[in-house]
């Protein structure tokens, strides 16, 4: 289970980011205007936190010794997933700028 968590860490953070931004946008829609600057700043801060967590996960995985056999494949999958997650978080955060 620990190996699966390491392989999907970035993707799980991306999923949490998606859910978090959805909840923040819904709360902003109910309690204030969706154009309110405060909601955008909170969303941006949350996105930066998620990007930092993805970076930390990628660095931790990259600093591990390169194992032989299937461990090498798992490491590549984990780093690729972290990269895809970072692109996804950035893409989902872009609408907050407009």
C-alpha positions as CSV (number, residue, x, y, z in Angstrom):
1,X,0.0,0.0,0.0
2,X,2.9,2.3,0.8
3,X,4.2,1.9,-2.8
4,X,0.9,2.8,-4.3
5,X,0.6,5.9,-2.1
6,X,4.1,7.0,-3.3
7,X,3.1,6.4,-6.9
8,X,-0.1,8.3,-6.7
9,X,0.9,11.0,-4.3
10,X,0.9,13.8,-6.9
11,X,-2.3,12.7,-8.4
12,X,-4.1,12.4,-5.0
13,X,-3.0,16.0,-4.2
14,X,-4.3,17.1,-7.6
15,X,-7.7,15.4,-6.8
16,X,-7.8,17.2,-3.4
17,X,-7.0,20.5,-5.2
18,X,-9.9,20.0,-7.6
19,X,-12.3,19.2,-4.8
20,X,-10.9,22.1,-2.7
21,X,-11.3,24.7,-5.5
22,X,-14.8,23.5,-6.2
23,X,-15.7,23.9,-2.6
24,X,-14.1,27.3,-2.4
25,X,-15.9,28.5,-5.5
26,X,-19.2,27.1,-4.2
27,X,-18.7,28.9,-0.9
28,X,-17.8,32.1,-2.6
29,X,-20.9,31.9,-4.7
30,X,-23.1,31.4,-1.7
31,X,-21.5,33.9,0.7
32,X,-20.2,36.6,-1.7
33,X,-19.8,37.3,-5.3
34,X,-17.7,35.0,-7.5
35,X,-15.8,38.1,-8.6
36,X,-14.8,38.9,-5.0
37,X,-11.0,39.3,-4.7
38,X,-10.8,37.5,-1.4
39,X,-12.1,34.3,-2.8
40,X,-9.6,34.4,-5.6
41,X,-6.7,35.0,-3.2
42,X,-7.8,32.1,-1.0
43,X,-8.0,29.9,-4.1
44,X,-4.6,31.1,-5.2
45,X,-3.1,30.4,-1.8
46,X,-4.7,26.9,-1.7
47,X,-3.3,26.2,-5.2
48,X,0.2,27.3,-4.2
49,X,0.0,25.0,-1.2
50,X,-1.0,22.1,-3.4
51,X,1.8,22.9,-5.8
52,X,4.3,23.0,-2.9
53,X,3.0,19.6,-1.6
54,X,3.4,18.1,-5.1
55,X,7.0,19.5,-5.3
56,X,7.8,18.0,-1.9
57,X,6.4,14.6,-2.9
58,X,8.4,14.7,-6.1
59,X,11.6,15.7,-4.3
60,X,11.2,13.0,-1.7
61,X,10.7,10.3,-4.4
62,X,13.5,11.6,-6.5
63,X,16.0,11.6,-3.6
64,X,15.3,7.9,-2.8
65,X,18.0,5.5,-4.1
66,X,17.1,4.1,-7.5
67,X,16.0,0.6,-6.9
68,X,16.4,-2.3,-9.3
69,X,13.5,-4.1,-11.0
70,X,9.9,-2.9,-10.5
71,X,11.0,-0.2,-8.1
72,X,12.6,1.8,-10.9
73,X,9.3,1.7,-12.9
74,X,7.3,2.8,-9.8
75,X,9.7,5.7,-9.3
76,X,9.2,6.9,-13.0
77,X,5.4,6.5,-12.6
78,X,5.5,8.6,-9.4
79,X,7.6,11.4,-10.9
80,X,5.5,11.5,-14.1
81,X,2.3,11.6,-12.0
82,X,3.7,14.5,-9.9
83,X,4.6,16.4,-13.1
84,X,1.1,15.8,-14.6
85,X,-0.5,16.8,-11.3
86,X,1.6,20.1,-11.2
87,X,0.4,20.9,-14.8
88,X,-3.2,20.1,-13.8
89,X,-3.1,22.3,-10.7
90,X,-1.6,25.1,-12.7
91,X,-4.2,24.7,-15.4
92,X,-7.1,24.7,-12.9
93,X,-5.6,27.8,-11.1
94,X,-5.3,29.9,-14.3
95,X,-9.0,31.0,-14.4
96,X,-8.5,32.7,-11.0
97,X,-6.3,35.3,-12.8
98,X,-9.2,36.5,-15.0
